[in-house]
């Protein structure tokens, strides 16, 4: 299990992620899109829900973790959330494809954290080399308000509890 090096009240460190912004050109899956960089600086003055999955298209992430965030999108918005983002160590193209398969459109941003570098700097990475996955982002969730952590929890086991949509909604 990951041990967070960041706590409630801390300011998040600057980070840069790869992402492929959704456009209607991507809707039919005939194009890949062009990755851009997104900096955590863009979250200044915003309320952000960031949740992390070890991998796109993996069973728990694909079936149990991401779908409740999609289903509860309007509830997050009603609680003043400006940005909902999912982060994983996958590349931006895989995450864009996953987002399109899941129907995220522009509601939830998919962020690539290569080699879990940013997550790892926060103590939120996990070594899954024994499963041939390498270093991945741990399964965690954060509420960030104007770059300050208001909630951070990492899953204690294999399921989705403290990082799930219901747990995060309850903390907003």
N, C-alpha and C positions, 0 to 999 in steps of 0.2 A: 504494500500500500504506500502511496505517496505521502510525504509529510510536508505540508505547505510551509513555505518560508515567508508567506505574506499573510497578514491578519486584517481583521476588520479595523478600519481607521487608517490603514496604510494607503499611500498613493501608489497606483500601479506603475511599474517601470515602462518606459517607452518601448514599444514593440512595433514591428512591421510584419504584416501578413500578406500572403498572396491571395487574391480572390478574382473570380471572373464575374463581373456584374451581370445580372440578368438583363437581357433585352429580348424583345419579341422574336428577334432573329434566332434565338436559341431554343425557342419553344418547340419547334418540330424536331429537335435533336440532329439536324443536318449540319450544324456548325459547332465548333468547340469554344469560340469566344477567345478573347485575348486577356491573359492575366494582367492585373494591375496590382500595385502595392497599396495597402490600406494601413495607415498608421494609427496607433492608439491616440495620437494627438487629435484625431477627428472626433473623439469622444468627449472632448472638453465641453463642459456645460450640458452634457447629455446623461440620461439614465440608460444604462446598458445592462442587458442580461446576456452573459456569456456562459455558454455551457460547452463542455468538452467531451468528445467521444474518442476512444482509442482508434477507431477506424470507420470510414464510410463503408456502407454495404455489409458490415459485420452484423451478425444476428441481433445481439442486444441493442446495438446502436440504431440499427435500421428498423427494428420492430418495436422496441420498448422505450427508447430514449428520445429520438427526434419526433415521432408522430404526435405525442402529447403537446409538444411545443407548438406544432402547427395547429392542432385542434384548439388550443387555448390562446391563439394569437390575439384575438379581440380582448380577452381578459387582461393580457399583458399591456396592451395599448390603453385600456381603460384605467390601468394603475399608473399611467404616465411613463411607460417605457418607450424610449425613443428608438432604440436599436436592440434587436435580438440577433445574436450571432452564435454559430456553432463552430468550434475550432477542432482541428484534428491534424495529425502529422502527414496526412495524405497530400499529394500535390494539388494545385488549384484546379486542374482539369478533372481529376477524379471527384473532387468536392463539388465542382460545378455540375458534373453529370449526376451525382447523387442528389443534389438539390433539385435538378430538373425532373428526375424520376419521382422524387417525393412531392413535387409540385410547390416548391418554396417560392417560386417567382422572386419578387423583391421583398418578401415579408421577412425572411430569415437569411442573413448573410452567411455564406460558407467561407471560413478562413483557414488557409493553409499555414501551419506552423511547422516548417520543415525540420525534421529531426527533433521535434518538440523543443526547439531552442528557447523560445519565450516561456513556454510552460515549464520547462526544466529549470529556468532561472528562478522560478517561483516555487520550486520543489514539487511541481505538479506534472512530472513525467513518470513513466513506468517502463522498465526494461522487459520487453516481451520477446527477447531473443530466443528464449527456450522454446517459444512457439513459432519461431521463424518470422516474427513481425518486427524485430528491432526495437529501437526506442520510440515510444509513442506518447501521446498526451494521455494523462490519467483521465479517469471519468470524474469530472468535477463541475461545479457551477459557481458563478460569481454574480453578484449584483454590484455594479460600479456606478457611482453617481458623481459626476464631475471629476472623474479619474480617481475617486476615493472608494475603496472597497467597503461595501456595506454588508456583504454576506459572502462567505467563501466556505465551501464544504467539498470534501473529496469522498468518494464512495469508499466505505470500509470493506466492501466485498465485491462480488461479481454482479450484483443486481443494480437496479436504478431506484434509489431512495432519495438521499439528500441532494442529488443533482438533477432530479426530475422536475418536470414542469409544475406539479402540484406543490412540492416542497418550496420551490422558488417563489411561486405565486403567494404562498402563505407568508413569506418574509418581506413582500413588497408593501 
